[in-house]
Structures are given as C-alpha cells and as structure tokens.
Amino acid sequence: MKRRTVTGHALALLTLMSACATPHVQSASGTHIAPKPGDLMSKRVLIATTSHTRQGNTGKPTGAYLSEVAHPYEVFRRAGYQIDFASVQGGQIPLDGVADADAVSRAFLTEHGADLAASQAAANVDPSRYDAIFFAGGHGTMWDLPDDRAFQRVTAAIYERGGVVAAVCHGPAALVNVKLTSGKYLVDGKQVSAFTNEEERAVKLDEVVPFLLADALTAHGAQHDPAPKWQKKVVISERLVTGQNPASAAGVADGVVDLLKNSAQH
C-alpha cells in the first residue's frame, strides 16, 4: 500500500497558534472507501473526548486538550457541518491547555462553554446520526477512552456504515481496542499517526501514562508512521484519519472534510 503523508515545520507542543498553516494531506492509498452520499450541508460530526481529570497518581490535572477541540470545531463549522459533543461520562468536559489558549481556542470557549458543560454521555450516543466521529486528544484519554465500550460501539458502527473515524494526538487511544463485527481491530492493517514515544518522553509522562500509545496501536496491527517530535503529521488510511500532536489537529479535521466532500460527489 503506497503511503502519502505530510509533515510541517517543528512547533513547540504548547505554543500552537491558529496562524499555523494547515498541512497538505493525502490518502494512504490510491482510493477511498467513501461514506454514503448525502448533502454536504447535512453532514453531522461528533467531537468525542475524555472525562478523566488526573494524570495517574501525580495529582496534576488533565482532560481534553483545548486546541484539539477548538481548531477541529472551527474547520467543521466552516464546512457547514452540524457538530455535537460527547464524552465518556457526559456533562462537563475537563480541559487541558487552557492557559496556553490561542485566539481560536479562546473564542471557542467563549461561545461554546455551555456546550462543553452539557456533552452527551457516550452510552447515549446514537451512531446512526453521525457521518464522522473525531476524538480529541489530551492525556486524560489514556485512562478512560481505551476501555470505554460505549465509544467502541459508536466508533465501529459509524465506520461500518461508511462513515469517517478520526483522532489526533492521544485521541487514537480511543481506537486501540475498537473491533469491527468481523472481530478484526479497526486499526489492523492501517497506517496511523499518534503521539509518539519520543514526544511522551519529552513531556516526561512516559512513566505516568498507563501505556505508550504508539506501541499499543502497533500491537493491534496498526502501522505507526511517526514524524520528528512536534511536527505536523496527518495520515489518511481508507476512512481513518489520524494526527500526531496538537499541531496536527486542524489537518485531521481537514482530512475528514475532504473525505466527506468526496462522498457527496459520488
């Protein structure tokens, strides 16, 4: 399978600004298995997040990384999509990276703070309503998303009815244990991008997180394709779109939009 991926200039993890150029993204294969056709303006995307609030036994707060929610939201909004929020437990979505919020993220918080406080619980999500699901990252994902059966069910259902599954940074933790009805792991045989072991060591959390994300994805058959730390990296493999770090968040959302546009044209 020929892979076409993209990288950008190195950026510090916590200083990502909305002015960063969106990476050019191409598919990991020559053809896509597109979602079912439909009116572009009727597309509905679910932004899914962690509900976990602490980094292991450190006592330090964590949650969903704000820019990885805000920047994809803006991409989906500009595309004219309907956007909902869901988290493992529902209700308030805990956030990380708020202190380093850029202009897009600050505006998003001002406008959508109430939406983040009233997210759907994963167990209540009807996957038939969504053309795509996007998992935001943040270290909190490493503790609750891998074993959340409700999100596993939703993710598999969206993918198997022709939808798009996407995740960025630590968001692919939600995909580690997702199985399709065939019994095969969703990531098995697909190229993926995710927060790398090198990046985890750089932020000194490699011995805090319950597992190393890249290793877990590889163990379930994924082909992890890393860029040097903090570089933008987005990989599209069939209808799975993944990105390496916060710098990649908007690019992952762009990849989702491209796939859904493709489906609307067929």
Secondary structure as UniProt FT lines:
FT   STRAND          6..7
FT   TURN            13..14
FT   TURN            18..19
FT   HELIX           40..42
FT   STRAND          44..49
FT   TURN            56..57
FT   STRAND          64..65
FT   HELIX           66..78
FT   TURN            79..80
FT   STRAND          82..87
FT   STRAND          95..96
FT   TURN            99..100
FT   HELIX           103..117
FT   STRAND          119..121
FT   HELIX           122..124
FT   HELIX           127..129
FT   STRAND          132..135
FT   TURN            139..140
FT   HELIX           141..144
FT   TURN            146..147
FT   HELIX           149..160
FT   TURN            161..162
FT   STRAND          164..168
FT   TURN            169..170
FT   HELIX           171..175
FT   TURN            176..177
FT   TURN            181..182
FT   TURN            186..189
FT   STRAND          191..192
FT   HELIX           197..202
FT   TURN            203..204
FT   TURN            206..208
FT   HELIX           213..219
FT   TURN            220..221
FT   STRAND          223..224
FT   TURN            229..230
FT   STRAND          233..237
FT   TURN            238..239
FT   STRAND          240..243
FT   HELIX           246..248
FT   HELIX           249..264
//
